Amino acid sequence: MTLKELKQHLLALSPSEKVKAIELLAQSLGNTFPGIEKTSGVCGGDARITNTRIPIWVLMEARSLGYSEPDLLKSYPTLCASDLANAWTYAQAYPDEIERAIQRNEAA
């Protein structure tokens, strides 16, 4: 996608969607996401919920298999709704990274 095409898409967003787009861009510049961390040697270095060993790709895979947010919160009692919101935001910003992690772990 070219910058010109991106501009057209951005201008077509609602005000609330523009705010979310700005937040995503700002987070990606600093490569920091609230509630998400990567640590070499922990969960293979994959992005995970802060202070847990729950990788984002695991939550995304469960979601794709039909698990609802209440199901996930029940399965992972240490998580809260904001953890899932952070995971979805991260996955939306880095879909290729998440897909590679899923593929890598399916092959293992």
Protein Blocks (a to p, Z undefined) as FASTA:
>chain_A
ZZklmmmmmmmpcfklmmmmmmmmmmmmnopaehiacdehiahlpacdehiabdfklmmm
mmmnopafklmmmmmmmbcfklmmmmmmmmmmmmmlmmmmmmmmmmZZ
